[in-house]
Each structure stands twice: as structure tokens, then as C-alpha cells.
Amino acid sequence: MNGSERTVEYDVIVVGAGHAGCEAALAAARMGAQTLLLTMNLDLIAQMPCNPSIGGPGKGHLVREIDALGGEMARAIDRTFIQIRLLNQSRGPAVQALRAQADKRRYSLAMKHVLETTPNLRLKQALVERLIVSPGGDRVRGVVTHTGQELYARTVILTTGTFLAGRILSGEQSWPAGRAGEFPATGLSACLRELGFPLVRLQTNTPPRIDARTIDFTQTEIQPGSEVPLYFSWSTSGRVDQGPGEVPGFLSTPPNPVYPGAQLSGWRPQLPCYLVHTTAETLRVVRDNLHRSPIAPGALEAAGPRYCPSFEEKVVRFPDKERHQLFLEPEGWHTGEVYVQGLFTGLPEEVQLAMLHTIPALREAEIVRPGYAIEYDSVPCQEVQATLETKRIEGLYHAGQINGTSGYEEAAAQGIIAGINAALKVQGRSPIILRRDQAYIGVLIDDLVTKEIREPYRIMTSRAEYRLLLRQDNADLRLTEIGYQVGLVPYERYQAVEAKRRAVEAELARLQSTWLRPGDDTTDALLAQRGLPPFADGVNALQFLRRPGVDYALIAALAPPSEPLPAEVVEQVEIEARYAGYIEKQQAEVARFRRLEELPLPPGLDYGSMAGLRTEAREKLSRVRPLTVGQASRLAGVNPADISVLLVHLKRLGVGGQDRS
């Protein structure tokens, strides 16, 4: 090694260029940190090895929050989606979420282009074998690659996905791999163990991909995309098709003609997905071959994802269910490769084919890529702080599946936080920790560091106590200021969000002070058009907006604002008006719990000698070492009586003043 190579020191090295690694590297570099992104294969950046989609309940919320903080995932999917839908439209705004089908290759290329053109960011193809740490082993110094090259940095972020000692499982066969066709990272896994990190085995699985030309689409149910414009990103640079006819270049060409029902007119060309169902014969094939599946319940020690289970597990867990729905999802605009959503499996390829042939639309289906399971090492998430910096080694951060999560969106959310906090550490600034009442990202990370995660973790709206405050539609209002403060969001974008906030507040105040009077023919006619009776007396405009069958368009017709409001302002006004009582209730709950959330626990607190704590509470508090009393209260094995003991002890130490509420 020459001396010049050895003396180069980066601010941040990111290991792995999946969804977590991309967001981490971009965040650090955009904040001014000299950043190096290392990946085994530069052609597989931001790969989608499982489903070719972004979003869904909880997950779509994360993508919007990443965008509000200044991340890239939302803009990348806006540039490359081939279908988008708003899920749960018949339900309340708290659980509505966007989900988009990606052209997976173009998504990867779009992200790679952004990485390659970002100042302060370098990319390098390399396999990291081990970490360089200080003589005392408590501070990271860099990494060593498979060629023996030493690369130095002030901080290192590991975003290793399924590559740590990864092993593919397919029927009776198994072989080392990080993903299909890629090497595992065995050296780095061994290094982490040598450094004292406990490792646990997790597993996930993916379904077969089939040739679209072998599908009988006449036996499927078409699932079309949205007929109205929808986007993940608020950034105008991400909304590449705002004007008439302005669509991404690849959508200007005809799609693969094998797909029926393509929406080629309207606001944006889209491809549908296709719904099919399994049959009793499908279930029989699975039951007859359960002994051949390495991931059938009880067959493997490594825990799989509960909320995205293998088809084998579905058959065992729901024996009375006669059929299961599957979605056939095109993997791109031009490709004939189709993802069979819902048929996650580790069964042998010939059994997968037999399963497919029991479904009417797939009687002649041919597999182009068989499904498989993969088991891999992860580090128990109690090893990281809420900043995602590890407790054992200063300057080392973990993000993504190494922390026990599953999903592109969960990984990207951790990636941007790890990237932000690594850059802040280099700059000598305080880290950011998002609270549970601030963001789904806060819920995700808090769950990781306070709960016992025994299986791959997936975000869901049900995990958020304050989900009416954490809607996908208000992520910009919640988080843009933080993105601006850390240096990821430009001033113009921050000002636009603040202008939106003021406009919403001003319109709510105007409606609160506006009264709608009876006796006007125009008013009666407008009400009659909506099937509403004439006013018997004066009514407050804000109260009237809360009534069933009334929307802001009617209010604006009855009492017009001084100038028309943007659609995004109208959306917030309607939601804030209709759900005011519920929102105020959740805000009151947040205020009550905020005292505990903001009450810090001294880092060196000796829980072992604290009188009054139960043994289980001592063990959990000593192992996890929560940052605040609020975090401590959510640990499994810590009950309210233990929290009362903590508060008394903190009062004696002079922490938190006299407030023991």
C-alpha cells in the first residue's frame, strides 16, 4: 500500500449500497462530510431483491418522512414508478398510504446517478472484511477491504443487509450468498463477533418470478393505477411530470405488449397489477412437501418475518383458509419478468412450479427466477443507541437489516438517521433523535432500542400510538424544519413549508370567525346541490365543515377566501377541521408523556445497586441503558413501579427537579 492511500481519512465510510446505505451516504455528503460508499457491486446499487415496490401502510409514511428530512427515496420512486395507488381510501387519513410499483432496474440506475453526481461523495467497489478500531477497541478508525486496502474514517456506518454470513436456502439445497448470485460477507461477520457484538440469525424469503408470456391474463383481475396525480415527494424536482405531457422518458415508449389493461392516457402512463387466488390443490401441494421446506415452521432456528410470512407458514398457521390472494406485479415497463407477490417460499423449484400450475391463470407458467429463503447474521438492536451509534464502539453506526428490520423503507429510514448523526458527530454537533410523537421513524427506532426484537421488524400504522398526528400528508409540516436545521433541506423548501403552515392556520382562523347566514338564494341552491337542507339559522363555517357531506369546496363557494388556496393547504384544512377533537386528545396525551420522554437518565447510572428495582428491571435497564425515563418505561420487563423507583432516585440525584408526575 502506498502512503498516500494510507493517509486519506474520510469523515464517513458507508458499507453497503442498499436502501439504507444510499440514504446514509447521501445525507452525510449533502451535510458536507467527506463520504465514501463501499459496495460489492456498483451495478446493483439500491437493488430491489424482493418486491418491486415502495410504500404501503406505515412504509409509505416512512418514505414521506425521509423526503421531508431531505432524503432521496421518494424522488427516486417518483421518477421511476410504473403504477401508483392510494391505499385505504375508504378509511381515515391516519392509515391512508401511497404504494408505487417500480421499474426496478430504472430505480437502481436513478439512485446510482444521484450518488455519482453528489458532491463530497465517492463510490468504490469493494468487499469489507473487517473494521479498524483503536488500540482499546472502543473507537472505530476505518475498514479493511478484501484486497487488504485500509480505508480510514472518523465514523463508519454498516448497512450490510442480508450479506453478513448470508446463506441461501432452497429445498434441500443451501449455499453461501448475500443475495442470489452475490457473495456473502463472512469476514465482517466474524470481525463483529471478535469485537464483542452478539450475533443472531434471522431469515427472510422471496417468491418466484415468472415469464409474463406464460400467464393467462384473461383469468386474472386487473388492478389499475390511480387516475389522479399522486407522488411521494413534495419536491418539484422530484415531480418530473407536473406539466401536461411531461413524463419520464421511458414512459414515452410503449410498454411490453404482453400486459393487458395498460393505462397509456391520462396524467401518466401506468401498468396494472393482476390479482389471482390459490386453490385447494395449491394447498395440497404445499402440505405434501412441507418436509422439503427449510423454512417451514419449526424447521429453522433463524426467525422469519411474522408479517410477511412464507407461503408454507401461511398454510400451517391458517389451516382453515381455503385460498390466498396473490398479486402478479410487472418488474418494469419493458421487461416480461413478473413478481408473484404473496408466494414467498423456500420450497424446491419443482415444487414452486407445481404450486403455480394449480392456479388457473398460471397453468402454463414458467419460472425465470425461483424463489428462495436466506438466513443471515444481525446484531441485536439493544447494541445501538437511539442515534443508531453502537454502544460498544464509538463512531460505528448500524442501519437496516443488521439491526433486525425488514423492508426497503425501514432500511432507508434508518440510513438517513445514521447518515445525519454520523455527519453531526464529525461536525461536533448534537445528534438528532426523533420522538414517537414526531415521526414513524421515531416509532421505528424507539421500538428497536427498547423492545425485544426476535424476528425481522416491520413498521405498521398500529405500532404508532399517535398515528393521527403522524399522517403521511403532514410529514413535511412535521420534519422539514429538522431537515433544514441539519443542512439537508434548502432554505427555499423550508420557507415554502412554513408558508403552507401559515396558510393552513390562517384559513382555519378565518373559518372560525366566519358565519354562514340563511335566506340567500345562491346559498340555498348550493346546499340543495349537495342534498343538504337550507340553513335554519346562522352556522359557523368551521363547524359546518365538520358535518357529513360537507367539504372545503362547498365552504369556499359559500364563503370564498381572498384568493384560491393550493390543494395541499385545502387538504390540511379539511383534516384539521374534521378530526380536531381527536387531534387535540392525542396532543394532550403527548404533552403528558413528554415529561418522561425529556427526563434524561445519567449514562453511568448503577441500576444494579438501586434499591427497590425488581431483578428483571435491573437486568433490562443495565443491558439496554435507555437514554430517558420514557424509553425505560417501554422496556419489556420494566413496570410502572420500577419507573416510580427511578423517578425517586433521579430526584435524589437532582435530575428533573421536583417533578415526579
FENHUZI-V285173 format. One record per run of one state. SS is the DSSP state (2 for helix, 1 for strand, 0 for the rest). FROM is the first residue (numbers start at 0). LEN is the number of residues. Records with the same first field share a line. If there is no record, write none. Layout:
SS: FROM-LEN + FROM-LEN
This chain:
0: 0-2 + 7-1 + 15-3 + 30-4 + 39-2 + 44-8 + 55-3 + 69-3 + 87-9 + 102-1 + 116-4 + 125-2 + 133-5 + 145-4 + 158-5 + 164-2 + 170-2 + 176-2 + 179-2 + 182-2 + 194-4 + 206-2 + 214-2 + 219-1 + 223-25 + 252-10 + 263-6 + 270-2 + 277-2 + 288-1 + 292-10 + 303-2 + 308-2 + 317-7 + 330-6 + 341-7 + 356-3 + 362-4 + 369-2 + 379-1 + 384-4 + 390-3 + 394-1 + 398-2 + 403-1 + 405-2 + 426-13 + 450-6 + 457-3 + 463-8 + 486-4 + 512-2 + 516-4 + 529-9 + 545-6 + 558-8 + 578-1 + 597-2 + 600-6 + 609-5 + 624-3 + 633-6 + 653-8
2: 2-5 + 18-12 + 41-3 + 58-11 + 72-8 + 103-13 + 185-9 + 211-3 + 216-3 + 248-4 + 279-9 + 289-3 + 305-3 + 310-7 + 348-8 + 359-3 + 380-3 + 400-3 + 407-19 + 439-11 + 460-3 + 471-15 + 490-22 + 520-9 + 540-5 + 551-7 + 566-12 + 579-18 + 606-3 + 614-10 + 628-5 + 639-14
1: 8-7 + 34-5 + 52-3 + 80-7 + 96-6 + 120-5 + 127-6 + 138-7 + 149-9 + 163-1 + 166-4 + 172-4 + 178-1 + 181-1 + 184-1 + 198-8 + 208-3 + 220-3 + 262-1 + 269-1 + 272-5 + 302-1 + 324-6 + 336-5 + 366-3 + 371-8 + 383-1 + 388-2 + 393-1 + 395-3 + 404-1 + 456-1 + 514-2 + 538-2 + 599-1 + 627-1
